[in-house]
């Protein structure tokens, strides 16, 4: 079972990497970029039937820093497309 975890900084948390990218885009002449936030994506192959509760526990205990980050869980089909709604 393919799973994708999207981890992002919570709103209001300073994102120095996002600021640097925003500044660089501005310097390169890309107008209209109002804000940039940098996150990370984790893809895992899990045993079929792994529960969302188990994946959620993985995120809370290791994959995301719950003080400053939020996350979304996506279960993927064989083609790598999300199945259902992110959790």
Backbone torsions as a table, in degrees:
resi	resn	phi	psi	omega
1	UNK	NA	120.6	179.6
2	UNK	-87.1	136.0	-178.7
3	UNK	-134.6	141.6	176.1
4	UNK	-121.4	131.1	176.3
5	UNK	-112.6	124.5	176.7
6	UNK	-105.1	118.9	-177.5
7	UNK	-113.3	128.5	-178.5
8	UNK	-135.4	152.6	173.7
9	UNK	-67.2	143.7	177.0
10	UNK	-66.2	152.2	175.6
11	UNK	-55.6	139.8	178.3
12	UNK	90.8	-12.5	177.5
13	UNK	-85.0	128.6	-179.7
14	UNK	-58.4	133.6	-179.4
15	UNK	-122.3	84.6	-177.1
16	UNK	-61.5	-35.4	178.5
17	UNK	-66.3	-42.3	176.5
18	UNK	-62.2	-40.7	178.0
19	UNK	-62.6	-41.4	-179.8
20	UNK	-64.3	-42.0	178.7
21	UNK	-65.8	-43.2	178.7
22	UNK	-58.9	-46.3	179.8
23	UNK	-61.3	-44.0	-179.6
24	UNK	-64.9	-42.0	177.6
25	UNK	-61.2	-41.0	178.0
26	UNK	-61.9	-45.1	179.1
27	UNK	-62.5	-31.3	179.9
28	UNK	-81.0	-2.3	175.8
29	UNK	92.2	12.7	177.5
30	UNK	-83.8	105.2	-179.6
31	UNK	-84.2	157.0	173.4
32	UNK	90.5	-3.4	176.9
33	UNK	-82.8	110.8	-175.4
34	UNK	-91.1	-29.3	-179.7
35	UNK	-160.7	151.0	175.4
36	UNK	-133.0	130.5	174.7
37	UNK	-123.6	132.1	-178.5
38	UNK	-103.5	134.6	176.5
39	UNK	-131.9	-163.5	176.7
40	UNK	-142.6	156.9	179.8
41	UNK	-121.6	133.3	178.4
42	UNK	-120.0	124.9	175.5
43	UNK	-110.9	134.7	-179.0
44	UNK	-133.1	143.9	167.7
45	UNK	-99.7	118.6	-177.3
46	UNK	-117.6	160.4	175.8
47	UNK	-60.8	139.2	176.2
48	UNK	-54.0	138.4	178.4
49	UNK	88.5	0.3	175.9
50	UNK	-60.1	126.8	-174.0
51	UNK	-75.6	154.3	174.7
52	UNK	-61.2	-32.6	178.7
53	UNK	-62.4	-39.8	178.3
54	UNK	-67.0	-43.3	178.9
55	UNK	-64.0	-41.2	177.4
56	UNK	-59.7	-42.4	179.0
57	UNK	-63.4	-39.0	176.8
58	UNK	-59.2	-43.7	-179.2
59	UNK	-64.9	-47.4	-176.8
60	UNK	-67.5	-33.5	-175.1
61	UNK	-90.9	-22.9	-174.8
62	UNK	-142.5	-45.4	-167.0
63	UNK	-78.4	-24.1	179.9
64	UNK	-129.8	144.3	173.6
65	UNK	-89.0	102.0	-171.1
66	UNK	-64.3	-15.6	178.5
67	UNK	-72.3	-39.6	-173.7
68	UNK	-122.1	-3.5	-174.6
69	UNK	-126.6	150.7	169.3
70	UNK	-112.2	163.6	177.8
71	UNK	-146.5	158.9	175.0
72	UNK	-132.1	140.9	-179.9
73	UNK	-106.3	129.9	174.6
74	UNK	-123.0	127.7	171.3
75	UNK	-91.3	132.8	-173.8
76	UNK	-109.8	149.5	173.5
77	UNK	-83.3	-177.1	-177.2
78	UNK	-61.9	-25.5	179.6
79	UNK	-87.3	-1.9	179.6
80	UNK	87.9	13.3	178.6
81	UNK	-94.7	140.9	179.2
82	UNK	-59.4	140.1	176.2
83	UNK	-107.3	120.8	179.7
84	UNK	73.7	-162.1	-176.2
85	UNK	-90.8	143.2	173.2
86	UNK	-61.5	148.4	178.6
87	UNK	-113.9	NA	NA
